[in-house]
Amino acid sequence: MRFFSKKITLAGFFDISYNSLVIGFKDLFKDQQIPINSEQEKELLVIPMLAIIRAVLATFGDTLTTKNILGKFQQDIFNKYFKEAEERNKFGELFWKRCDEYSKILNPENKDLTIQFGQIFCNHFFGKEEDGSHLAIMMFIGGSFLNEMIKAKNFLKRYF
């Protein structure tokens, strides 16, 4: 008897990562009852997208393979999560803006990467300069990003 196999895609890996992040976020902070609006959902979408992009770049370097993988990945995610072209364009602008901001702290020598990543996230998620009152969220998001990047890199090595 032969079982069918479904090809695992990078977009499928993203869906799992994103859903885990949202569930973990809501579960960990349920006592604080943090409502998540559509703009905040976009901030959460950025985290696994950026983790996957960084993992692809680390795995394949600046190559044509990387460009092809990332182009398909971004198209899949943008089309799945944003039905209207205007929504996709707005999210694209937001995403690349966040990528620029996060990339300033993403280097191997940065010993405070987790907290800095989380701080940038909280600044945008809560719409105000982070004052340290969301330290647990900062650590959760920063740690989640690093964890997802490692998982994505391992996934790429295994399936690509």
C-alpha positions in Angstrom: 0.0 0.0 0.0 1.4 3.4 -0.9 0.6 6.5 1.1 0.4 9.8 -0.6 2.9 12.4 0.4 2.3 16.1 0.3 5.3 18.2 -0.6 6.3 20.4 2.2 6.7 24.0 1.1 8.3 27.0 2.6 4.9 28.7 2.7 3.6 25.7 4.7 6.5 26.0 7.1 5.7 29.7 7.4 2.0 28.9 8.2 3.1 26.6 11.0 5.6 29.1 12.4 3.1 32.0 12.2 0.3 30.1 13.8 2.6 28.8 16.6 3.8 32.4 17.2 0.2 33.7 17.5 -0.9 30.9 19.7 2.1 31.2 21.9 1.7 34.9 22.1 -2.0 34.7 23.1 -1.4 31.9 25.5 1.6 33.3 27.3 0.0 36.7 27.8 -3.7 35.7 28.3 -3.6 37.2 31.8 -2.8 40.6 30.3 -5.6 40.1 27.8 -3.8 41.9 25.0 -6.2 42.4 22.1 -4.6 41.9 18.6 -6.0 44.2 15.9 -5.3 43.8 12.1 -2.3 46.2 12.3 -0.8 44.2 15.1 -1.3 41.0 13.2 0.8 42.4 10.4 3.6 43.1 12.9 3.3 39.4 14.0 3.4 38.3 10.3 6.8 40.1 9.9 8.5 37.9 12.5 8.4 34.5 10.8 8.7 36.0 7.3 11.9 37.7 8.3 13.2 34.6 10.1 12.6 32.5 6.9 14.2 35.1 4.7 17.3 35.3 6.9 17.5 31.5 7.0 17.3 31.3 3.2 20.0 33.9 2.8 22.2 32.1 5.3 21.7 28.8 3.7 22.0 29.7 0.0 23.8 33.0 0.0 23.2 35.7 -2.5 22.4 33.4 -5.4 19.8 32.9 -8.1 18.4 30.0 -6.1 17.9 32.4 -3.1 16.1 34.9 -5.3 13.8 32.2 -6.8 13.0 30.7 -3.4 12.3 34.1 -1.8 10.3 35.4 -4.8 8.0 32.3 -4.7 7.8 32.4 -0.9 6.8 36.1 -0.7 4.3 35.7 -3.5 2.7 32.7 -1.8 2.5 34.5 1.6 1.3 37.9 0.2 -1.4 36.2 -1.8 -2.6 34.0 1.0 -2.8 36.6 3.7 -3.8 39.6 1.6 -6.6 39.2 -1.0 -6.5 42.7 -2.4 -3.6 44.1 -4.4 -3.7 47.3 -2.3 -3.4 45.3 0.9 -0.5 43.3 -0.5 1.3 46.5 -1.5 0.7 48.1 1.9 2.0 45.1 3.7 5.0 44.9 1.4 5.9 48.5 2.3 5.5 47.7 6.0 7.5 44.5 5.7 10.5 46.0 3.9 10.5 48.9 6.3 10.6 46.5 9.2 13.3 44.4 7.5 15.5 47.5 7.3 14.9 48.4 10.9 15.5 44.9 12.2 18.6 44.3 10.0 20.4 47.0 11.8 20.6 44.8 14.9 20.9 41.4 13.3 24.6 40.6 13.4 26.5 37.8 15.1 28.4 40.1 17.5 25.2 41.6 19.0 24.9 40.1 22.4 21.6 42.0 23.1 19.9 40.9 19.9 16.9 39.1 21.6 15.9 42.1 23.7 16.6 44.6 20.9 14.6 42.6 18.4 11.7 42.4 20.9 12.0 46.1 21.7 11.6 47.1 18.1 8.6 44.7 17.8 7.0 46.2 20.9 7.5 49.8 19.7 5.5 49.0 16.6 3.0 46.5 18.1 2.0 48.9 20.9 2.5 52.1 18.9 4.7 53.7 21.4 8.3 53.8 22.5 9.0 50.7 24.7 9.6 51.7 28.3 10.5 48.2 29.6 6.9 47.4 30.7 6.7 44.7 28.1 9.9 42.9 28.9 8.4 39.4 28.8 6.9 40.1 25.4 10.2 41.5 24.2 12.0 38.4 25.3 9.3 36.1 23.9 9.4 37.8 20.4 13.1 38.0 20.2 13.5 34.4 21.3 10.8 33.3 18.9 12.5 35.0 16.0 15.8 33.3 16.7 14.1 30.0 17.2 12.2 30.3 14.0 15.3 31.3 12.1 17.1 28.2 13.3 14.2 25.9 12.6 13.9 27.4 9.1 17.6 26.9 8.4 17.3 23.2 9.5 14.1 22.8 7.4 15.9 24.2 4.3 18.9 22.0 4.8 16.6 19.0 5.1 14.1 19.6 2.3 15.9 21.8 -0.3 
